[in-house]
Structures are given as structure tokens and as C-alpha cells.
Amino acid sequence: MTNISLKLAETMSTSGIKSVYGEPIVVDGTTIVPVAAVQFGFGAGEGPGDDSAPGGAGGGGAAVPFGAYVSDETGVRFRPNIVTLLAVAIPFVWVAGHAWARVIKALKR
């Protein structure tokens, strides 16, 4: 069981850069490099005692696309993924507004 976990961890650590920065795509002289945050997790365990004890393993991953780097004749620029930006910004703005309201309320006392 331990060998499987070590092999999976080794594979994920070596493929991390390709997972975050995908393979460049060239379209009509414009190079596009996708950018994302990628996270993997794996676990394994065995029961107490000898090797015949029951055990298990599992794993999973998540990816959040941030956008892409675009390179053309005008230069290189980052183009954000608006959906991801909104999915992160809306809860952040709500929490920040709620925190500021509490700070203002505490200062008025």
C-alpha cells in the first residue's frame, strides 16, 4: 500500500508545472498559455497488525482556471478568466464589507 502512495506522490510532484501552466497553444501567430491553480491530495492506510489487515487508499484533485498568458506582436499580457474572478471576488467583497461594518460599529461605541 505504501508503494502506491509514494508512486502517486512522485508522479504528481513531477507533473505539477504542466498542470498549472498547460501546453502553449498557437493560433494564427498568437501563443496562448493557460494558467490555473491545481491541487492534488492522496492518502492511504492499513489496519493494525500484520499485512493481511484491511486497508484503503484514495485521492482527488481540483483545478481553478485563472486565465491565460497571450503573446502576439503587441507583447505578452495576462487575460483573466472573468468567471473565476467573480467567483473569488464576490465572497471576498461580502466578507470585507461585513468586517468593515463590525469595525465601524465597534469604533462608534
Phi and psi restraints in degrees (range 20) as a CNS / XPLOR table:
assign (resid 1 and name C) (resid 2 and name N)
       (resid 2 and name CA) (resid 2 and name C) 1.0 -64.2 20.0 2
assign (resid 2 and name N) (resid 2 and name CA)
       (resid 2 and name C) (resid 3 and name N) 1.0 -37.7 20.0 2
assign (resid 2 and name C) (resid 3 and name N)
       (resid 3 and name CA) (resid 3 and name C) 1.0 -62.8 20.0 2
assign (resid 3 and name N) (resid 3 and name CA)
       (resid 3 and name C) (resid 4 and name N) 1.0 -36.6 20.0 2
assign (resid 3 and name C) (resid 4 and name N)
       (resid 4 and name CA) (resid 4 and name C) 1.0 -64.1 20.0 2
assign (resid 4 and name N) (resid 4 and name CA)
       (resid 4 and name C) (resid 5 and name N) 1.0 -45.2 20.0 2
assign (resid 4 and name C) (resid 5 and name N)
       (resid 5 and name CA) (resid 5 and name C) 1.0 -62.5 20.0 2
assign (resid 5 and name N) (resid 5 and name CA)
       (resid 5 and name C) (resid 6 and name N) 1.0 -44.6 20.0 2
assign (resid 5 and name C) (resid 6 and name N)
       (resid 6 and name CA) (resid 6 and name C) 1.0 -64.2 20.0 2
assign (resid 6 and name N) (resid 6 and name CA)
       (resid 6 and name C) (resid 7 and name N) 1.0 -40.6 20.0 2
assign (resid 6 and name C) (resid 7 and name N)
       (resid 7 and name CA) (resid 7 and name C) 1.0 -65.5 20.0 2
assign (resid 7 and name N) (resid 7 and name CA)
       (resid 7 and name C) (resid 8 and name N) 1.0 -41.7 20.0 2
assign (resid 7 and name C) (resid 8 and name N)
       (resid 8 and name CA) (resid 8 and name C) 1.0 -64.3 20.0 2
assign (resid 8 and name N) (resid 8 and name CA)
       (resid 8 and name C) (resid 9 and name N) 1.0 -43.9 20.0 2
assign (resid 8 and name C) (resid 9 and name N)
       (resid 9 and name CA) (resid 9 and name C) 1.0 -62.7 20.0 2
assign (resid 9 and name N) (resid 9 and name CA)
       (resid 9 and name C) (resid 10 and name N) 1.0 -40.7 20.0 2
assign (resid 9 and name C) (resid 10 and name N)
       (resid 10 and name CA) (resid 10 and name C) 1.0 -65.1 20.0 2
assign (resid 10 and name N) (resid 10 and name CA)
       (resid 10 and name C) (resid 11 and name N) 1.0 -42.5 20.0 2
assign (resid 10 and name C) (resid 11 and name N)
       (resid 11 and name CA) (resid 11 and name C) 1.0 -63.5 20.0 2
assign (resid 11 and name N) (resid 11 and name CA)
       (resid 11 and name C) (resid 12 and name N) 1.0 -43.9 20.0 2
assign (resid 11 and name C) (resid 12 and name N)
       (resid 12 and name CA) (resid 12 and name C) 1.0 -68.4 20.0 2
assign (resid 12 and name N) (resid 12 and name CA)
       (resid 12 and name C) (resid 13 and name N) 1.0 -35.7 20.0 2
assign (resid 12 and name C) (resid 13 and name N)
       (resid 13 and name CA) (resid 13 and name C) 1.0 -69.4 20.0 2
assign (resid 13 and name N) (resid 13 and name CA)
       (resid 13 and name C) (resid 14 and name N) 1.0 -31.4 20.0 2
assign (resid 13 and name C) (resid 14 and name N)
       (resid 14 and name CA) (resid 14 and name C) 1.0 -82.8 20.0 2
assign (resid 14 and name N) (resid 14 and name CA)
       (resid 14 and name C) (resid 15 and name N) 1.0 -21.2 20.0 2
assign (resid 14 and name C) (resid 15 and name N)
       (resid 15 and name CA) (resid 15 and name C) 1.0 -100.6 20.0 2
assign (resid 15 and name N) (resid 15 and name CA)
       (resid 15 and name C) (resid 16 and name N) 1.0 9.5 20.0 2
assign (resid 15 and name C) (resid 16 and name N)
       (resid 16 and name CA) (resid 16 and name C) 1.0 -62.1 20.0 2
assign (resid 16 and name N) (resid 16 and name CA)
       (resid 16 and name C) (resid 17 and name N) 1.0 -44.8 20.0 2
assign (resid 16 and name C) (resid 17 and name N)
       (resid 17 and name CA) (resid 17 and name C) 1.0 -64.8 20.0 2
assign (resid 17 and name N) (resid 17 and name CA)
       (resid 17 and name C) (resid 18 and name N) 1.0 -41.4 20.0 2
assign (resid 17 and name C) (resid 18 and name N)
       (resid 18 and name CA) (resid 18 and name C) 1.0 -67.0 20.0 2
assign (resid 18 and name N) (resid 18 and name CA)
       (resid 18 and name C) (resid 19 and name N) 1.0 -28.4 20.0 2
assign (resid 18 and name C) (resid 19 and name N)
       (resid 19 and name CA) (resid 19 and name C) 1.0 -72.8 20.0 2
assign (resid 19 and name N) (resid 19 and name CA)
       (resid 19 and name C) (resid 20 and name N) 1.0 -38.0 20.0 2
assign (resid 19 and name C) (resid 20 and name N)
       (resid 20 and name CA) (resid 20 and name C) 1.0 -79.3 20.0 2
assign (resid 20 and name N) (resid 20 and name CA)
       (resid 20 and name C) (resid 21 and name N) 1.0 -50.8 20.0 2
assign (resid 20 and name C) (resid 21 and name N)
       (resid 21 and name CA) (resid 21 and name C) 1.0 -106.8 20.0 2
assign (resid 21 and name N) (resid 21 and name CA)
       (resid 21 and name C) (resid 22 and name N) 1.0 104.0 20.0 2
assign (resid 21 and name C) (resid 22 and name N)
       (resid 22 and name CA) (resid 22 and name C) 1.0 -65.4 20.0 2
assign (resid 22 and name N) (resid 22 and name CA)
       (resid 22 and name C) (resid 23 and name N) 1.0 176.5 20.0 2
assign (resid 22 and name C) (resid 23 and name N)
       (resid 23 and name CA) (resid 23 and name C) 1.0 -65.4 20.0 2
assign (resid 23 and name N) (resid 23 and name CA)
       (resid 23 and name C) (resid 24 and name N) 1.0 134.9 20.0 2
assign (resid 23 and name C) (resid 24 and name N)
       (resid 24 and name CA) (resid 24 and name C) 1.0 -60.9 20.0 2
assign (resid 24 and name N) (resid 24 and name CA)
       (resid 24 and name C) (resid 25 and name N) 1.0 141.6 20.0 2
assign (resid 24 and name C) (resid 25 and name N)
       (resid 25 and name CA) (resid 25 and name C) 1.0 -116.5 20.0 2
assign (resid 25 and name N) (resid 25 and name CA)
       (resid 25 and name C) (resid 26 and name N) 1.0 130.6 20.0 2
assign (resid 25 and name C) (resid 26 and name N)
       (resid 26 and name CA) (resid 26 and name C) 1.0 -110.4 20.0 2
assign (resid 26 and name N) (resid 26 and name CA)
       (resid 26 and name C) (resid 27 and name N) 1.0 122.0 20.0 2
assign (resid 26 and name C) (resid 27 and name N)
       (resid 27 and name CA) (resid 27 and name C) 1.0 -130.2 20.0 2
assign (resid 27 and name N) (resid 27 and name CA)
       (resid 27 and name C) (resid 28 and name N) 1.0 115.3 20.0 2
assign (resid 27 and name C) (resid 28 and name N)
       (resid 28 and name CA) (resid 28 and name C) 1.0 49.8 20.0 2
assign (resid 28 and name N) (resid 28 and name CA)
       (resid 28 and name C) (resid 29 and name N) 1.0 44.9 20.0 2
assign (resid 28 and name C) (resid 29 and name N)
       (resid 29 and name CA) (resid 29 and name C) 1.0 82.1 20.0 2
assign (resid 29 and name N) (resid 29 and name CA)
       (resid 29 and name C) (resid 30 and name N) 1.0 0.3 20.0 2
assign (resid 29 and name C) (resid 30 and name N)
       (resid 30 and name CA) (resid 30 and name C) 1.0 -106.7 20.0 2
assign (resid 30 and name N) (resid 30 and name CA)
       (resid 30 and name C) (resid 31 and name N) 1.0 127.3 20.0 2
assign (resid 30 and name C) (resid 31 and name N)
       (resid 31 and name CA) (resid 31 and name C) 1.0 -98.2 20.0 2
assign (resid 31 and name N) (resid 31 and name CA)
       (resid 31 and name C) (resid 32 and name N) 1.0 130.3 20.0 2
assign (resid 31 and name C) (resid 32 and name N)
       (resid 32 and name CA) (resid 32 and name C) 1.0 -120.4 20.0 2
assign (resid 32 and name N) (resid 32 and name CA)
       (resid 32 and name C) (resid 33 and name N) 1.0 126.5 20.0 2
assign (resid 32 and name C) (resid 33 and name N)
       (resid 33 and name CA) (resid 33 and name C) 1.0 -120.2 20.0 2
assign (resid 33 and name N) (resid 33 and name CA)
       (resid 33 and name C) (resid 34 and name N) 1.0 109.0 20.0 2
assign (resid 33 and name C) (resid 34 and name N)
       (resid 34 and name CA) (resid 34 and name C) 1.0 -69.2 20.0 2
assign (resid 34 and name N) (resid 34 and name CA)
       (resid 34 and name C) (resid 35 and name N) 1.0 146.9 20.0 2
assign (resid 34 and name C) (resid 35 and name N)
       (resid 35 and name CA) (resid 35 and name C) 1.0 -127.9 20.0 2
assign (resid 35 and name N) (resid 35 and name CA)
       (resid 35 and name C) (resid 36 and name N) 1.0 134.3 20.0 2
assign (resid 35 and name C) (resid 36 and name N)
       (resid 36 and name CA) (resid 36 and name C) 1.0 -150.0 20.0 2
assign (resid 36 and name N) (resid 36 and name CA)
       (resid 36 and name C) (resid 37 and name N) 1.0 159.3 20.0 2
assign (resid 36 and name C) (resid 37 and name N)
       (resid 37 and name CA) (resid 37 and name C) 1.0 -97.1 20.0 2
assign (resid 37 and name N) (resid 37 and name CA)
       (resid 37 and name C) (resid 38 and name N) 1.0 125.7 20.0 2
assign (resid 37 and name C) (resid 38 and name N)
       (resid 38 and name CA) (resid 38 and name C) 1.0 -123.0 20.0 2
assign (resid 38 and name N) (resid 38 and name CA)
       (resid 38 and name C) (resid 39 and name N) 1.0 136.5 20.0 2
assign (resid 38 and name C) (resid 39 and name N)
       (resid 39 and name CA) (resid 39 and name C) 1.0 -134.7 20.0 2
assign (resid 39 and name N) (resid 39 and name CA)
       (resid 39 and name C) (resid 40 and name N) 1.0 134.0 20.0 2
assign (resid 39 and name C) (resid 40 and name N)
       (resid 40 and name CA) (resid 40 and name C) 1.0 -122.7 20.0 2
assign (resid 40 and name N) (resid 40 and name CA)
       (resid 40 and name C) (resid 41 and name N) 1.0 149.4 20.0 2
assign (resid 40 and name C) (resid 41 and name N)
       (resid 41 and name CA) (resid 41 and name C) 1.0 -145.0 20.0 2
assign (resid 41 and name N) (resid 41 and name CA)
       (resid 41 and name C) (resid 42 and name N) 1.0 137.7 20.0 2
assign (resid 41 and name C) (resid 42 and name N)
       (resid 42 and name CA) (resid 42 and name C) 1.0 -138.3 20.0 2
assign (resid 42 and name N) (resid 42 and name CA)
       (resid 42 and name C) (resid 43 and name N) 1.0 150.9 20.0 2
assign (resid 42 and name C) (resid 43 and name N)
       (resid 43 and name CA) (resid 43 and name C) 1.0 -151.2 20.0 2
assign (resid 43 and name N) (resid 43 and name CA)
       (resid 43 and name C) (resid 44 and name N) 1.0 154.4 20.0 2
assign (resid 43 and name C) (resid 44 and name N)
       (resid 44 and name CA) (resid 44 and name C) 1.0 -152.0 20.0 2
assign (resid 44 and name N) (resid 44 and name CA)
       (resid 44 and name C) (resid 45 and name N) 1.0 154.5 20.0 2
assign (resid 44 and name C) (resid 45 and name N)
       (resid 45 and name CA) (resid 45 and name C) 1.0 -159.7 20.0 2
assign (resid 45 and name N) (resid 45 and name CA)
       (resid 45 and name C) (resid 46 and name N) 1.0 160.1 20.0 2
assign (resid 45 and name C) (resid 46 and name N)
       (resid 46 and name CA) (resid 46 and name C) 1.0 -131.6 20.0 2
assign (resid 46 and name N) (resid 46 and name CA)
       (resid 46 and name C) (resid 47 and name N) 1.0 154.6 20.0 2
assign (resid 46 and name C) (resid 47 and name N)
       (resid 47 and name CA) (resid 47 and name C) 1.0 -73.1 20.0 2
assign (resid 47 and name N) (resid 47 and name CA)
       (resid 47 and name C) (resid 48 and name N) 1.0 168.7 20.0 2
assign (resid 47 and name C) (resid 48 and name N)
       (resid 48 and name CA) (resid 48 and name C) 1.0 -69.7 20.0 2
assign (resid 48 and name N) (resid 48 and name CA)
       (resid 48 and name C) (resid 49 and name N) 1.0 153.2 20.0 2
assign (resid 48 and name C) (resid 49 and name N)
       (resid 49 and name CA) (resid 49 and name C) 1.0 102.6 20.0 2
assign (resid 49 and name N) (resid 49 and name CA)
       (resid 49 and name C) (resid 50 and name N) 1.0 -147.6 20.0 2
assign (resid 49 and name C) (resid 50 and name N)
       (resid 50 and name CA) (resid 50 and name C) 1.0 -78.2 20.0 2
assign (resid 50 and name N) (resid 50 and name CA)
       (resid 50 and name C) (resid 51 and name N) 1.0 -175.7 20.0 2
assign (resid 50 and name C) (resid 51 and name N)
       (resid 51 and name CA) (resid 51 and name C) 1.0 -69.1 20.0 2
assign (resid 51 and name N) (resid 51 and name CA)
       (resid 51 and name C) (resid 52 and name N) 1.0 -14.0 20.0 2
assign (resid 51 and name C) (resid 52 and name N)
       (resid 52 and name CA) (resid 52 and name C) 1.0 -85.7 20.0 2
assign (resid 52 and name N) (resid 52 and name CA)
       (resid 52 and name C) (resid 53 and name N) 1.0 0.2 20.0 2
assign (resid 52 and name C) (resid 53 and name N)
       (resid 53 and name CA) (resid 53 and name C) 1.0 -68.6 20.0 2
assign (resid 53 and name N) (resid 53 and name CA)
       (resid 53 and name C) (resid 54 and name N) 1.0 146.4 20.0 2
assign (resid 53 and name C) (resid 54 and name N)
       (resid 54 and name CA) (resid 54 and name C) 1.0 -64.6 20.0 2
assign (resid 54 and name N) (resid 54 and name CA)
       (resid 54 and name C) (resid 55 and name N) 1.0 150.1 20.0 2
assign (resid 54 and name C) (resid 55 and name N)
       (resid 55 and name CA) (resid 55 and name C) 1.0 -148.1 20.0 2
assign (resid 55 and name N) (resid 55 and name CA)
       (resid 55 and name C) (resid 56 and name N) 1.0 -178.8 20.0 2
assign (resid 55 and name C) (resid 56 and name N)
       (resid 56 and name CA) (resid 56 and name C) 1.0 -163.8 20.0 2
assign (resid 56 and name N) (resid 56 and name CA)
       (resid 56 and name C) (resid 57 and name N) 1.0 167.5 20.0 2
assign (resid 56 and name C) (resid 57 and name N)
       (resid 57 and name CA) (resid 57 and name C) 1.0 -150.2 20.0 2
assign (resid 57 and name N) (resid 57 and name CA)
       (resid 57 and name C) (resid 58 and name N) 1.0 157.4 20.0 2
assign (resid 57 and name C) (resid 58 and name N)
       (resid 58 and name CA) (resid 58 and name C) 1.0 -163.8 20.0 2
assign (resid 58 and name N) (resid 58 and name CA)
       (resid 58 and name C) (resid 59 and name N) 1.0 168.1 20.0 2
assign (resid 58 and name C) (resid 59 and name N)
       (resid 59 and name CA) (resid 59 and name C) 1.0 -166.6 20.0 2
assign (resid 59 and name N) (resid 59 and name CA)
       (resid 59 and name C) (resid 60 and name N) 1.0 169.8 20.0 2
assign (resid 59 and name C) (resid 60 and name N)
       (resid 60 and name CA) (resid 60 and name C) 1.0 -170.1 20.0 2
assign (resid 60 and name N) (resid 60 and name CA)
       (resid 60 and name C) (resid 61 and name N) 1.0 175.4 20.0 2
assign (resid 60 and name C) (resid 61 and name N)
       (resid 61 and name CA) (resid 61 and name C) 1.0 -158.7 20.0 2
assign (resid 61 and name N) (resid 61 and name CA)
       (resid 61 and name C) (resid 62 and name N) 1.0 164.1 20.0 2
assign (resid 61 and name C) (resid 62 and name N)
       (resid 62 and name CA) (resid 62 and name C) 1.0 -145.7 20.0 2
assign (resid 62 and name N) (resid 62 and name CA)
       (resid 62 and name C) (resid 63 and name N) 1.0 148.9 20.0 2
assign (resid 62 and name C) (resid 63 and name N)
       (resid 63 and name CA) (resid 63 and name C) 1.0 -137.4 20.0 2
assign (resid 63 and name N) (resid 63 and name CA)
       (resid 63 and name C) (resid 64 and name N) 1.0 135.0 20.0 2
assign (resid 63 and name C) (resid 64 and name N)
       (resid 64 and name CA) (resid 64 and name C) 1.0 -121.0 20.0 2
assign (resid 64 and name N) (resid 64 and name CA)
       (resid 64 and name C) (resid 65 and name N) 1.0 111.9 20.0 2
assign (resid 64 and name C) (resid 65 and name N)
       (resid 65 and name CA) (resid 65 and name C) 1.0 -75.0 20.0 2
assign (resid 65 and name N) (resid 65 and name CA)
       (resid 65 and name C) (resid 66 and name N) 1.0 119.4 20.0 2
assign (resid 65 and name C) (resid 66 and name N)
       (resid 66 and name CA) (resid 66 and name C) 1.0 -88.1 20.0 2
assign (resid 66 and name N) (resid 66 and name CA)
       (resid 66 and name C) (resid 67 and name N) 1.0 -30.1 20.0 2
assign (resid 66 and name C) (resid 67 and name N)
       (resid 67 and name CA) (resid 67 and name C) 1.0 153.9 20.0 2
assign (resid 67 and name N) (resid 67 and name CA)
       (resid 67 and name C) (resid 68 and name N) 1.0 -147.3 20.0 2
assign (resid 67 and name C) (resid 68 and name N)
       (resid 68 and name CA) (resid 68 and name C) 1.0 -154.0 20.0 2
assign (resid 68 and name N) (resid 68 and name CA)
       (resid 68 and name C) (resid 69 and name N) 1.0 147.6 20.0 2
assign (resid 68 and name C) (resid 69 and name N)
       (resid 69 and name CA) (resid 69 and name C) 1.0 -88.0 20.0 2
assign (resid 69 and name N) (resid 69 and name CA)
       (resid 69 and name C) (resid 70 and name N) 1.0 130.8 20.0 2
assign (resid 69 and name C) (resid 70 and name N)
       (resid 70 and name CA) (resid 70 and name C) 1.0 -117.8 20.0 2
assign (resid 70 and name N) (resid 70 and name CA)
       (resid 70 and name C) (resid 71 and name N) 1.0 125.5 20.0 2
assign (resid 70 and name C) (resid 71 and name N)
       (resid 71 and name CA) (resid 71 and name C) 1.0 -120.8 20.0 2
assign (resid 71 and name N) (resid 71 and name CA)
       (resid 71 and name C) (resid 72 and name N) 1.0 120.6 20.0 2
assign (resid 71 and name C) (resid 72 and name N)
       (resid 72 and name CA) (resid 72 and name C) 1.0 -141.2 20.0 2
assign (resid 72 and name N) (resid 72 and name CA)
       (resid 72 and name C) (resid 73 and name N) 1.0 -163.4 20.0 2
assign (resid 72 and name C) (resid 73 and name N)
       (resid 73 and name CA) (resid 73 and name C) 1.0 -66.0 20.0 2
assign (resid 73 and name N) (resid 73 and name CA)
       (resid 73 and name C) (resid 74 and name N) 1.0 -19.9 20.0 2
assign (resid 73 and name C) (resid 74 and name N)
       (resid 74 and name CA) (resid 74 and name C) 1.0 -86.5 20.0 2
assign (resid 74 and name N) (resid 74 and name CA)
       (resid 74 and name C) (resid 75 and name N) 1.0 -11.1 20.0 2
assign (resid 74 and name C) (resid 75 and name N)
       (resid 75 and name CA) (resid 75 and name C) 1.0 128.5 20.0 2
assign (resid 75 and name N) (resid 75 and name CA)
       (resid 75 and name C) (resid 76 and name N) 1.0 -167.1 20.0 2
assign (resid 75 and name C) (resid 76 and name N)
       (resid 76 and name CA) (resid 76 and name C) 1.0 -108.2 20.0 2
assign (resid 76 and name N) (resid 76 and name CA)
       (resid 76 and name C) (resid 77 and name N) 1.0 133.4 20.0 2
assign (resid 76 and name C) (resid 77 and name N)
       (resid 77 and name CA) (resid 77 and name C) 1.0 -144.8 20.0 2
assign (resid 77 and name N) (resid 77 and name CA)
       (resid 77 and name C) (resid 78 and name N) 1.0 158.2 20.0 2
assign (resid 77 and name C) (resid 78 and name N)
       (resid 78 and name CA) (resid 78 and name C) 1.0 -98.7 20.0 2
assign (resid 78 and name N) (resid 78 and name CA)
       (resid 78 and name C) (resid 79 and name N) 1.0 128.9 20.0 2
assign (resid 78 and name C) (resid 79 and name N)
       (resid 79 and name CA) (resid 79 and name C) 1.0 -110.4 20.0 2
assign (resid 79 and name N) (resid 79 and name CA)
       (resid 79 and name C) (resid 80 and name N) 1.0 108.1 20.0 2
assign (resid 79 and name C) (resid 80 and name N)
       (resid 80 and name CA) (resid 80 and name C) 1.0 -73.0 20.0 2
assign (resid 80 and name N) (resid 80 and name CA)
       (resid 80 and name C) (resid 81 and name N) 1.0 155.1 20.0 2
assign (resid 80 and name C) (resid 81 and name N)
       (resid 81 and name CA) (resid 81 and name C) 1.0 -84.1 20.0 2
assign (resid 81 and name N) (resid 81 and name CA)
       (resid 81 and name C) (resid 82 and name N) 1.0 110.5 20.0 2
assign (resid 81 and name C) (resid 82 and name N)
       (resid 82 and name CA) (resid 82 and name C) 1.0 -63.0 20.0 2
assign (resid 82 and name N) (resid 82 and name CA)
       (resid 82 and name C) (resid 83 and name N) 1.0 -37.0 20.0 2
assign (resid 82 and name C) (resid 83 and name N)
       (resid 83 and name CA) (resid 83 and name C) 1.0 -63.0 20.0 2
assign (resid 83 and name N) (resid 83 and name CA)
       (resid 83 and name C) (resid 84 and name N) 1.0 -45.3 20.0 2
assign (resid 83 and name C) (resid 84 and name N)
       (resid 84 and name CA) (resid 84 and name C) 1.0 -65.0 20.0 2
assign (resid 84 and name N) (resid 84 and name CA)
       (resid 84 and name C) (resid 85 and name N) 1.0 -41.6 20.0 2
assign (resid 84 and name C) (resid 85 and name N)
       (resid 85 and name CA) (resid 85 and name C) 1.0 -58.7 20.0 2
assign (resid 85 and name N) (resid 85 and name CA)
       (resid 85 and name C) (resid 86 and name N) 1.0 -45.0 20.0 2
assign (resid 85 and name C) (resid 86 and name N)
       (resid 86 and name CA) (resid 86 and name C) 1.0 -68.0 20.0 2
assign (resid 86 and name N) (resid 86 and name CA)
       (resid 86 and name C) (resid 87 and name N) 1.0 -38.7 20.0 2
assign (resid 86 and name C) (resid 87 and name N)
       (resid 87 and name CA) (resid 87 and name C) 1.0 -63.9 20.0 2
assign (resid 87 and name N) (resid 87 and name CA)
       (resid 87 and name C) (resid 88 and name N) 1.0 -29.4 20.0 2
assign (resid 87 and name C) (resid 88 and name N)
       (resid 88 and name CA) (resid 88 and name C) 1.0 -89.4 20.0 2
assign (resid 88 and name N) (resid 88 and name CA)
       (resid 88 and name C) (resid 89 and name N) 1.0 -39.8 20.0 2
assign (resid 88 and name C) (resid 89 and name N)
       (resid 89 and name CA) (resid 89 and name C) 1.0 -71.4 20.0 2
assign (resid 89 and name N) (resid 89 and name CA)
       (resid 89 and name C) (resid 90 and name N) 1.0 -39.6 20.0 2
assign (resid 89 and name C) (resid 90 and name N)
       (resid 90 and name CA) (resid 90 and name C) 1.0 -61.7 20.0 2
assign (resid 90 and name N) (resid 90 and name CA)
       (resid 90 and name C) (resid 91 and name N) 1.0 -52.0 20.0 2
assign (resid 90 and name C) (resid 91 and name N)
       (resid 91 and name CA) (resid 91 and name C) 1.0 -63.6 20.0 2
assign (resid 91 and name N) (resid 91 and name CA)
       (resid 91 and name C) (resid 92 and name N) 1.0 -35.7 20.0 2
assign (resid 91 and name C) (resid 92 and name N)
       (resid 92 and name CA) (resid 92 and name C) 1.0 -62.6 20.0 2
assign (resid 92 and name N) (resid 92 and name CA)
       (resid 92 and name C) (resid 93 and name N) 1.0 -45.9 20.0 2
assign (resid 92 and name C) (resid 93 and name N)
       (resid 93 and name CA) (resid 93 and name C) 1.0 -64.9 20.0 2
assign (resid 93 and name N) (resid 93 and name CA)
       (resid 93 and name C) (resid 94 and name N) 1.0 -39.3 20.0 2
assign (resid 93 and name C) (resid 94 and name N)
       (resid 94 and name CA) (resid 94 and name C) 1.0 -63.1 20.0 2
assign (resid 94 and name N) (resid 94 and name CA)
       (resid 94 and name C) (resid 95 and name N) 1.0 -47.4 20.0 2
assign (resid 94 and name C) (resid 95 and name N)
       (resid 95 and name CA) (resid 95 and name C) 1.0 -64.9 20.0 2
assign (resid 95 and name N) (resid 95 and name CA)
       (resid 95 and name C) (resid 96 and name N) 1.0 -43.6 20.0 2
assign (resid 95 and name C) (resid 96 and name N)
       (resid 96 and name CA) (resid 96 and name C) 1.0 -62.6 20.0 2
assign (resid 96 and name N) (resid 96 and name CA)
       (resid 96 and name C) (resid 97 and name N) 1.0 -42.8 20.0 2
assign (resid 96 and name C) (resid 97 and name N)
       (resid 97 and name CA) (resid 97 and name C) 1.0 -63.1 20.0 2
assign (resid 97 and name N) (resid 97 and name CA)
       (resid 97 and name C) (resid 98 and name N) 1.0 -41.7 20.0 2
assign (resid 97 and name C) (resid 98 and name N)
       (resid 98 and name CA) (resid 98 and name C) 1.0 -64.4 20.0 2
assign (resid 98 and name N) (resid 98 and name CA)
       (resid 98 and name C) (resid 99 and name N) 1.0 -42.1 20.0 2
assign (resid 98 and name C) (resid 99 and name N)
       (resid 99 and name CA) (resid 99 and name C) 1.0 -64.1 20.0 2
assign (resid 99 and name N) (resid 99 and name CA)
       (resid 99 and name C) (resid 100 and name N) 1.0 -43.9 20.0 2
assign (resid 99 and name C) (resid 100 and name N)
       (resid 100 and name CA) (resid 100 and name C) 1.0 -62.8 20.0 2
assign (resid 100 and name N) (resid 100 and name CA)
       (resid 100 and name C) (resid 101 and name N) 1.0 -38.7 20.0 2
assign (resid 100 and name C) (resid 101 and name N)
       (resid 101 and name CA) (resid 101 and name C) 1.0 -61.5 20.0 2
assign (resid 101 and name N) (resid 101 and name CA)
       (resid 101 and name C) (resid 102 and name N) 1.0 -40.8 20.0 2
assign (resid 101 and name C) (resid 102 and name N)
       (resid 102 and name CA) (resid 102 and name C) 1.0 -68.0 20.0 2
assign (resid 102 and name N) (resid 102 and name CA)
       (resid 102 and name C) (resid 103 and name N) 1.0 -38.9 20.0 2
assign (resid 102 and name C) (resid 103 and name N)
       (resid 103 and name CA) (resid 103 and name C) 1.0 -64.2 20.0 2
assign (resid 103 and name N) (resid 103 and name CA)
       (resid 103 and name C) (resid 104 and name N) 1.0 -45.9 20.0 2
assign (resid 103 and name C) (resid 104 and name N)
       (resid 104 and name CA) (resid 104 and name C) 1.0 -62.9 20.0 2
assign (resid 104 and name N) (resid 104 and name CA)
       (resid 104 and name C) (resid 105 and name N) 1.0 -41.8 20.0 2
assign (resid 104 and name C) (resid 105 and name N)
       (resid 105 and name CA) (resid 105 and name C) 1.0 -63.2 20.0 2
assign (resid 105 and name N) (resid 105 and name CA)
       (resid 105 and name C) (resid 106 and name N) 1.0 -40.0 20.0 2
assign (resid 105 and name C) (resid 106 and name N)
       (resid 106 and name CA) (resid 106 and name C) 1.0 -69.2 20.0 2
assign (resid 106 and name N) (resid 106 and name CA)
       (resid 106 and name C) (resid 107 and name N) 1.0 -35.0 20.0 2
assign (resid 106 and name C) (resid 107 and name N)
       (resid 107 and name CA) (resid 107 and name C) 1.0 -72.5 20.0 2
assign (resid 107 and name N) (resid 107 and name CA)
       (resid 107 and name C) (resid 108 and name N) 1.0 -26.1 20.0 2
assign (resid 107 and name C) (resid 108 and name N)
       (resid 108 and name CA) (resid 108 and name C) 1.0 -73.2 20.0 2
assign (resid 108 and name N) (resid 108 and name CA)
       (resid 108 and name C) (resid 109 and name N) 1.0 -21.1 20.0 2
